[in-house]
Amino acid sequence: MADPLAFRVEPMTLADLDQVIEIERASFSAPWSRQAYRFEITQNAHSTMRVVRPPEALARNLARPSLGATEVPSVVAYGGFWMLVDKAHVATIAVHPNWRGLGLGELLLLALLEQGLALGAARATLEVRVSNLVAQNLYLKCGFEIVARNKRYYADNDEDAYIMATPSLADREFQARIRRLGAALNARFARLTRASTETQSG
């Protein structure tokens, strides 16, 4: 039975697309379309898409009207990767504007890395805008390193991209890093949900 006070990382479904697209449009200057996500979920055998669902009590307490929606969200973040031969290539990751700063991007990324390893990926890769320092810091924290620079990669403004990659996902030191980060996140989320439930009961 799912822990009612835990964030849950689960497969993305077609029922999630309304909320995914709202977050997508609030997060990116060149957002993916609904059709693109439908393809990833239903047709792309090399794609793994995940969403983060919040604890119900915490969602009620933290919910603030945003993106034209007033109901408690069932999706507060999402991400996914493509298996490209022996690499898990992180294709997208985004967090609802009202839920940023809580560690959900890190939660998602760690879950994607673990799933990539389970599917046989030797390492993970991604591209990130050179101006996106927040994302770069998250990736560096999770063990990625800048390995190359792709000139004028982004079509919307010709911005360069850094190519980032992990060491071997099976490396013992890398696995130890993932476990440490995961344990710290779990403790952080426990404090957050405990404070939220105490606020509601008080």
Number of C-alpha atoms within 10 A of each C-alpha: 3 8 8 13 18 17 21 18 20 15 15 22 15 12 8 14 18 12 18 25 16 16 22 24 14 15 15 10 10 12 14 13 13 15 10 10 19 15 13 19 19 11 10 12 11 13 19 22 21 22 24 22 19 24 17 17 17 21 20 15 14 13 16 15 12 13 14 7 12 10 12 18 17 15 24 24 26 28 24 23 26 21 18 13 11 14 23 30 24 23 16 16 21 22 25 22 14 14 17 13 10 14 15 24 24 20 19 24 21 17 19 24 23 16 15 24 19 12 14 15 21 18 20 26 21 20 22 23 18 15 12 11 11 8 17 20 11 15 21 14 14 18 18 21 17 17 11 12 16 15 11 13 16 15 9 9 10 10 15 18 20 21 18 21 23 22 15 16 23 15 12 10 13 17 16 11 15 21 13 12 16 16 12 12 17 16 10 14 18 15 11 14 22 14 13 19 14 9 10 12 7 6
